[in-house]
Amino acid sequence: MVIPENILRELIALIKQGDETRVREFLISNIKELPQKTQDAIITAFLEEALLKENGDSLISDFRGQGIGLAKAIEREADELERQIKLAEIKKQI
């Protein structure tokens, strides 16, 4: 399913006007006319925004903490892989 041309034109016009409230109202009013993937993306964006407004700094801090933890875990895995490669190279030489 593609976005109907009339809806797309009206949405673009609203976006160009820069009125975020009207864009939101339009999206909510016409959500059933949009492809399912687009509907899901809009709902997700609205949900994320609501969560950020409600939990703001703590939610952002949690995301950052998880990102740092993930980066450290990836780094540890890369170090271990590098160690195993070096060990395999040494074994080949023996």
Steps between C-alpha positions, in 0.01 A plus 500: 500500500628846413398830649205637301608797291243742644610421855865531408445840336306635797759367744784661307313831491447487879865416559609794283277729706695392807196449723590190699164486676310489172737236362438284808124545476510414130705185561270386779188569292635317196705223657274224365565621145875446535699179444541281808875569522431873497229460764744304718770765458262781595370316805855418608609862459204627703565240770872584520418869525249437780751288689767766466264771621399292800836349590735736318842503656480164674393324180777665299748408773381138492543486121849647525593255775378208292693631200819531701450150640444363152810674365710353782361153436582529129850618585552202734379261230733660243794470740420133564470430129832672437659292778364179348631594156847566641489172691403313180788665313745397772372142489553492122865599551562219749 
